[in-house]
Amino acid sequence: METWRIVATALLAAAGLPLVLVVMAKVRDRVDSSAQVAIGGAVTLTALVVVAVLTLTVLPGALTWIVVGAVAAAFGVMMLAS
């Protein structure tokens, strides 16, 4: 496995895991239901895991870095908006 794939996945996880928590907090603010918060967190975490596995295995380099940048940008925007 190439080193750049491991670095990209680590950066994806570093931005993605806090993003899961931010999404859960946004859901909690909008809907006062613990079940909806859990579903939102599970969906976001599952999507993050799928993208991380794809990053480690099959995505081409340019697309990998675009995805990492998009997740980092989404996290930054959501942190600034809250």
C-alpha positions as CSV (number, residue, x, y, z in Angstrom):
1,M,0.0,0.0,0.0
2,E,1.4,3.4,-0.9
3,T,2.3,5.9,1.8
4,W,0.1,8.7,0.3
5,R,-3.0,6.5,0.7
6,I,-2.3,6.0,4.4
7,V,-1.6,9.8,4.8
8,A,-4.8,10.7,2.9
9,T,-6.9,8.2,5.0
10,A,-5.4,9.6,8.2
11,L,-6.3,13.1,7.2
12,L,-9.8,12.0,6.2
13,A,-10.3,10.4,9.6
14,A,-8.9,13.5,11.4
15,A,-11.5,15.7,9.7
16,G,-14.2,13.1,9.4
17,L,-14.6,11.9,13.0
18,P,-15.2,15.4,14.4
19,L,-17.6,16.0,11.4
20,V,-19.6,13.0,12.7
21,L,-20.0,14.7,16.1
22,V,-20.9,18.1,14.5
23,V,-23.6,16.4,12.4
24,M,-25.0,14.7,15.5
25,A,-25.1,18.1,17.3
26,K,-26.8,19.7,14.3
27,V,-29.4,16.9,14.3
28,R,-29.9,17.3,18.1
29,D,-30.5,21.1,17.6
30,R,-33.1,20.5,14.9
31,V,-34.9,17.5,16.2
32,D,-35.3,16.7,19.9
33,S,-35.1,12.9,19.4
34,S,-32.2,10.7,20.5
35,A,-33.1,8.1,17.9
36,Q,-32.7,10.6,15.1
37,V,-29.4,11.7,16.6
38,A,-28.2,8.1,16.6
39,I,-29.4,7.5,13.1
40,G,-27.6,10.7,11.8
41,G,-24.4,9.7,13.5
42,A,-24.6,6.1,12.2
43,V,-25.2,7.2,8.6
44,T,-22.4,9.8,8.7
45,L,-19.9,7.3,10.3
46,T,-20.8,4.6,7.8
47,A,-20.3,7.0,4.9
48,L,-16.9,8.0,6.4
49,V,-15.8,4.3,6.8
50,V,-16.8,3.5,3.2
51,V,-14.9,6.5,1.8
52,A,-11.9,5.6,4.0
53,V,-11.8,2.0,2.7
54,L,-12.2,3.2,-0.9
55,T,-9.4,5.7,-0.3
56,L,-7.1,3.0,1.0
57,T,-7.9,0.6,-1.8
58,V,-9.2,1.8,-5.2
59,L,-9.7,5.6,-5.6
60,P,-7.3,7.3,-7.9
61,G,-4.9,9.9,-6.4
62,A,-6.6,13.0,-7.7
63,L,-10.0,11.9,-6.6
64,T,-8.7,10.9,-3.2
65,W,-7.2,14.3,-2.5
66,I,-10.4,16.0,-3.7
67,V,-12.5,13.9,-1.3
68,V,-10.1,14.7,1.6
69,G,-10.2,18.4,0.8
70,A,-14.0,18.3,0.5
71,V,-14.4,16.6,3.9
72,A,-12.0,19.1,5.5
73,A,-13.8,22.0,4.0
74,A,-17.2,20.7,5.1
75,F,-15.8,20.3,8.6
76,G,-14.4,23.8,8.6
77,V,-17.6,25.4,7.3
78,M,-19.8,23.5,9.8
79,M,-17.5,24.5,12.7
80,L,-17.7,28.2,11.6
81,A,-21.4,28.0,11.2
82,S,-22.1,26.7,14.7
